[in-house]
Amino acid sequence: MGAACASRAGAQPTEGSIPRILFVSVRGAADARPFIDSFVNGMRQLGQVENVTYRLGVRYADREPARLPSLIVESVASRPDILVV
């Protein structure tokens, strides 16, 4: 399994905004849950709290790799602060 991560170059959250992290997964929700939970727990260990210091979104391809390109295009268009594929 490969992974890629991108952020908007030079993008800084505006004062009062909460940075948004968006995951795009080829897996379904149930299959991806352990990975998302691990991410959230790791962030918590770093002092970051979901919906307090960052917002987390996930888009699922439900085991249909052909859906990934359109999910990625939609995700980029939504302008997250960080995109993880």
N, C-alpha and C positions, 0 to 999 in steps of 0.2 A: 504494500500500500504506500503510495506516495502522498506527499502533502506539500502545499504551497501556502505562503502567507504574504499578504501585501497590505500596505497601509498607504494612505494618501500622503505623498511626499510633502513634507513641510506642514502638513495639516495639524493644527492645534485646536483642541476643543475650545469653544468660546466660553467665556466666563459663565458659570452656572449650568453649562451643558454637561451631560454625562456621556463619555465616549461609548460608542456602539461597536461591539465585536460581532461579526456575522460568520458562522460556519456554514459551509456547503458540504453535505455528505452524500456519497453514493448509497449509503446504507438507509435503512428505514429507521424510524424513531426508536423502536425497541432495541435494534442492533447498535445504534449509535449512543444510546444512553450511558453505557459505562465510560465511554470516551469523554462525553460532555460532563458527566459527574466528576471525572478525574480532573478535567480542566478547571471546573468551578472550585473543587477542593484545593487545587494548587494555587489558584488565585487567592483563595481565602487565607492560605498559609503566608501569602505575600502581603496580607492586609487589605486585599481588594474584595469588596462585597458586591455580589450581583444585585443590580437595581439600586445600588447606593453609589458605588464608585465607577461602575460600568454597567452597560446593558448588554445582554447576550441574546442573539437570535440564531436560529438554526433552520436551514432549508434542506429538505431531504429529497433525494432522487428515488427513494424506495427501491433500491437494487436495480435501477434501470439506468445504466451508464449513458445511454443516449439522451437522457434528460439533463445531464450535467451542463452542457454548453448553454442552454437557455436559462438554467438556474444561476449560472455564473454571470451571464449578461444582466439578468434582473437584479442580482445582488450588487454588482458594480454600479448599476443605475441608482440603487437606493443609497449610495454614497456612505457606506459604513466607514468608521475610522480604521478598522482592521478587518480584513477579509481572509478567512482561513479555508482552504480547499483541500 
